[in-house]
């Protein structure tokens, strides 16, 4: 059982928007099985900020939904200041920051992440460039594996990284995104980068290809069984999307993904027919293969039919 409340005012202070949300949900009879949270947003052009709080009991286990961590309190926040130059090729200049702090219900801090973007530029064509600085703090109570050959011992860690991001306008027939993040990572270092290209040759066809790579170097560690984790890893992810819009109400989207960590290939294919507004029919296919250097073996094959029908009265 749960409750959601939402408040929104588009005339705050004359013409500004302010919004607030609150939720509470009980997955059992005890207080530790419950969760609640609140958020306030000021999503306006020149000044934009938001604050949120969430409390999750240590026995909170909802049958529906995704809850990656329980027995925690989470604070999140963001702030952005914007300038709009006159008679300039730049449309906006932003300075922004966002982050979160996660503690246990005992008050001990578990995770902190703060991203500072002092300069975020966008021109009139909506090409964009920004750079920033990321601060992370993590407390591990038990050894943690990261990728296949890395073991991070328990302890308190603090590390900082840099980020550079560039993208061209998604309104062009050919668009691209590139991002690089580098710096210390736990007891070593991490270099992460992505490249993405998007093609829109017509209103009926879309194709994108994305490559992500995380290359890390952590201190070697001995596992509980005496096995050696050398701390070196290279995580690669390749994602391809192909979408057809046959008409305004009939579309077919396809996603193919390869992950060298799990050595798997996955395909998701979805056909959507919008009968009318609020009434949709979906045909969905999922397939997966284990792919090593010697063979490709199927492990997943699924088909679904989903009907979403809205009744208005």
Secondary structure in CASP SS format (residue, H / E / C, confidence):
PFRMAT SS
TARGET T0000
AUTHOR 0000-0000-0000
METHOD secondary structure of the structure
MODEL  1
X C 1.00
X E 1.00
X E 1.00
X E 1.00
X E 1.00
X E 1.00
X E 1.00
X E 1.00
X E 1.00
X E 1.00
X E 1.00
X E 1.00
X C 1.00
X C 1.00
X C 1.00
X E 1.00
X E 1.00
X E 1.00
X E 1.00
X E 1.00
X E 1.00
X E 1.00
X E 1.00
X E 1.00
X E 1.00
X E 1.00
X C 1.00
X C 1.00
X C 1.00
X C 1.00
X H 1.00
X H 1.00
X H 1.00
X E 1.00
X E 1.00
X E 1.00
X E 1.00
X E 1.00
X E 1.00
X E 1.00
X E 1.00
X E 1.00
X E 1.00
X C 1.00
X C 1.00
X C 1.00
X E 1.00
X E 1.00
X E 1.00
X E 1.00
X E 1.00
X E 1.00
X E 1.00
X E 1.00
X E 1.00
X E 1.00
X C 1.00
X C 1.00
X C 1.00
X C 1.00
X C 1.00
X C 1.00
X C 1.00
X C 1.00
X C 1.00
X C 1.00
X C 1.00
X C 1.00
X C 1.00
X C 1.00
X C 1.00
X E 1.00
X E 1.00
X E 1.00
X E 1.00
X E 1.00
X E 1.00
X E 1.00
X E 1.00
X E 1.00
X E 1.00
X E 1.00
X E 1.00
X C 1.00
X C 1.00
X C 1.00
X C 1.00
X C 1.00
X C 1.00
X E 1.00
X E 1.00
X E 1.00
X E 1.00
X E 1.00
X E 1.00
X E 1.00
X E 1.00
X E 1.00
X E 1.00
X E 1.00
X E 1.00
X E 1.00
X E 1.00
X E 1.00
X C 1.00
X C 1.00
X C 1.00
X C 1.00
X E 1.00
X E 1.00
X E 1.00
X E 1.00
X E 1.00
X E 1.00
X E 1.00
X E 1.00
X E 1.00
X E 1.00
X E 1.00
X E 1.00
X E 1.00
X E 1.00
X E 1.00
X C 1.00
X C 1.00
X C 1.00
X C 1.00
X E 1.00
X E 1.00
X E 1.00
X E 1.00
X E 1.00
X E 1.00
X E 1.00
X E 1.00
X E 1.00
X E 1.00
X E 1.00
X E 1.00
X E 1.00
X C 1.00
X C 1.00
X C 1.00
X E 1.00
X E 1.00
X C 1.00
X C 1.00
X C 1.00
X C 1.00
X C 1.00
X E 1.00
X E 1.00
X C 1.00
X C 1.00
X E 1.00
X E 1.00
X E 1.00
X E 1.00
X E 1.00
X E 1.00
X E 1.00
X E 1.00
X E 1.00
X E 1.00
X E 1.00
X E 1.00
X E 1.00
X C 1.00
X C 1.00
X C 1.00
X C 1.00
X C 1.00
X C 1.00
X E 1.00
X E 1.00
X E 1.00
X E 1.00
X E 1.00
X E 1.00
X E 1.00
X E 1.00
X E 1.00
X E 1.00
X E 1.00
X E 1.00
X C 1.00
X C 1.00
X E 1.00
X E 1.00
X E 1.00
X E 1.00
X E 1.00
X E 1.00
X E 1.00
X E 1.00
X E 1.00
X E 1.00
X E 1.00
X E 1.00
X E 1.00
X E 1.00
X E 1.00
X C 1.00
X C 1.00
X E 1.00
X E 1.00
X E 1.00
X E 1.00
X E 1.00
X E 1.00
X E 1.00
X E 1.00
X E 1.00
X E 1.00
X E 1.00
X E 1.00
X E 1.00
X C 1.00
X C 1.00
X C 1.00
X E 1.00
X E 1.00
X C 1.00
X C 1.00
X C 1.00
X C 1.00
X C 1.00
X E 1.00
X E 1.00
X C 1.00
X C 1.00
X E 1.00
X E 1.00
X E 1.00
X E 1.00
X E 1.00
X E 1.00
X E 1.00
X E 1.00
X E 1.00
X E 1.00
X E 1.00
X E 1.00
X E 1.00
X E 1.00
X C 1.00
X C 1.00
X C 1.00
X C 1.00
X E 1.00
X E 1.00
X E 1.00
X E 1.00
X E 1.00
X E 1.00
X E 1.00
X E 1.00
X E 1.00
X E 1.00
X C 1.00
X C 1.00
X C 1.00
X C 1.00
X E 1.00
X E 1.00
X E 1.00
X E 1.00
X E 1.00
X E 1.00
X E 1.00
X E 1.00
X E 1.00
X E 1.00
X E 1.00
X E 1.00
X E 1.00
X C 1.00
X C 1.00
X E 1.00
X E 1.00
X E 1.00
X E 1.00
X E 1.00
X E 1.00
X E 1.00
X E 1.00
X E 1.00
X E 1.00
X E 1.00
X E 1.00
X E 1.00
X C 1.00
X C 1.00
X C 1.00
X C 1.00
X E 1.00
X E 1.00
X E 1.00
X E 1.00
X E 1.00
X E 1.00
X E 1.00
X E 1.00
X E 1.00
X E 1.00
X E 1.00
X E 1.00
X E 1.00
X E 1.00
X C 1.00
X C 1.00
X C 1.00
X C 1.00
END
